[in-house]
Amino acid sequence: MGRFKVGVLGLVAISALLSGCNQNEDAAPASKGVGEAPAVTELPKRKPGLWKQTMLVEGVDAIQAVQLCLDEASDAKLAWWGQQGFKQACSKNEIAKQPDGSWKFSTVCEGVGVKTTNDGAAVGDFSRRYQIRAETTTTGSPMPQMNGSRTVTIDAEWVGECPTGMKPGDMDLPNGQRVNMLEVSGQQ
């Protein structure tokens, strides 16, 4: 398999893993006081439309850009912080707003022998732009290049309305291929 194909497959896998293992309502605050119920925190929602996501993965030679079409329903299913990909079960799914307005998250997802942990933070207004920086560790992947720890930075910018023919959940990859992230992650 060529280096470009491996890069595209890796991009889809990392996007799916960073796109989340469950829906937003499963997120819980990272901490709570003794005897207190978890606080209900309204998580930021991305503005519906076309988002350009530029991803830099430590150790990969190139920056890769994708475009993702979202509506309210697909945004709710494709969490921005890393916890839904490929029908995995997540044993940890914590997200909390910080005093400075950023969001910290921590997830542990495991399925079909693959375990992925994400620890990171997101900043931005989620209506025009946001940035995610995460430490991601994957073990047990049948794709050896996906195993290991790496730093992933995603810069996302709202471009406008989704173009005709692009449906919610569709992601255009750098090689011109279109995949639907809802279908790939089993959430359609």
N, C-alpha and C positions, 0 to 999 in steps of 0.2 A: 504494500500500500504506500503510495507516495506521501511525501511530507505534507503537502497541501491537504490531501484527504484526511490524514491523521489530525491536522490542525482544525479542519472543519468539524470532524467528528468530536474532537475534544471540546471545541467551542460549544457545540450543541449540548454535550454532556455537562459542561461547567455551567452553561446558561440554565439548563434544567435544574441542576442542583442548587444554583444560586437563586433561581426563580422560586424556589421553595421546596416539604413532604405532606402538607395538608393545607387547609384553608385558613384564612385570617382569624376566624373566631377561635382557633385553637391556641393562638398566641397568648402567653401569660407574662405578666411583669417579671423581671428578673429577681425581684426581692419583695418581701412584704414584712411588716412588723409582726411580732408574736401575737397570735390570736386574731389577726386582721384577715379579712377576706381579700383576695387579690383585687386590686383596683382595676376598674374597667377603663382601658385607655383606648381612645379613638385612634386607630392607626392611620397614617397618611395614605391617601389613595392617589394613584397617578391619574392625571387628566386623561379622559378618553381621547384616542387618536393615535397618530403614528409617533413612535419614540425611536430615536436613533441611539443605540447603545454602543459605546466604544469600549472594548475590553482589552486590558493589558494583563497578561498572565506572566508572572515572574518566570524567567527561564525560556519563554517562547520568543522567537526572534521578531515577531511582527505584532503590531496592534491590529485587532480585528474589529470591524464594525458590522453590526446587524441592525435591521429595522424591525420593530415589533408593533403590531396593530393591537390596540386594546379598546375594549368598551368596559363599562362598570362591572359586568359579570365576569369577564375574563381577567380583569385586574384582581378581583376578589379571589379567583382560583390560582392565579400565577403570582403568588406573593413575591415581593421584590427582595426579601431578605434571605431567602435560601432555605426552603423547607417543603417542597412538594414533589420533586422529580421521580418519575418512573415507578409510581405506586409503592414507594418505600414507606415504611413506618418510622415515624420520628419519635424517639424516646425522650428527646429534649427539644423544646421549642420555646425559647424565651426571647422576649423583646421588650425593651423599656425605653421610654423617652428620658433623655438626660436633661439636667438643668440648662445646658447651653442650647437646647433645641434639637440636638442630634439624636439619633436612635441607635442603641447598641442591641445586638442580637447574638444569640448562640443557639445552634441547632446540632443535633446528632440524629442522623437518619441511617437506617440500615435495611437492606432488602437484597434478595438474590445473592447473598454473600458479599455484597459491597457495602462498606460503611463509610459515611462521609460526615465530617464535622466542619462547621462553619462558625467562626467567631469574628465579628466585625462591627462596623458602624456605618451609618448612612447620614448624610447631610444634604439639605436642599429643601425646596418648597414643594416638590412632587407635582407641581402644575406646569412648570417650565423646565426644571432640571433638578437632578440629584446626583450624588456620587456615593458609591459603595466601595468600601475597602475592607476586604476580608482575608483572614487566614483560613485556608481550606486544606483539609487532610483527607485523602481517600486511600482506603486499603481494600484489597480483595477484588479489584476490578480485573476483568479478563483482558482489558486493554492496558498492558504494563505501563505505558506512558502516562496513564491517568492516575496511577498510584503515587503517593508521596504527598509532601506538603508544599504549598505554594501560596504566594500572595496574589490576590486577584483585585484589580481596581476596575470598576465600571463607571464610566461617565455617561449619563443618560440625559438627552435633551428632547423636549417635545418639538416635533417638526410641523405638525398640522393635522388635518383630517387624514384618515386612512384612504389611500387611493382606491379607485374602483377596482373590484376584483380581489381585494385583500380583505379577508375576514378576520374578526377578533381572534386572537391567539396565533395568527400567522406571523412567522419570523422569516425575513429574507436574509439568507446567509451570504457571506462574501463571494461564494462561487456561483451566485445566481439561483441557487436552489431555495425553494420555499418549503418550510415545515410548519405544521401547526402544533404549537407547544401544548395545547390542551389535549390533542390526540396522542402526542408522544408521551405525555405524562399520565395518560389514562383518565383524564378528567372531563372528556367530552361528553 
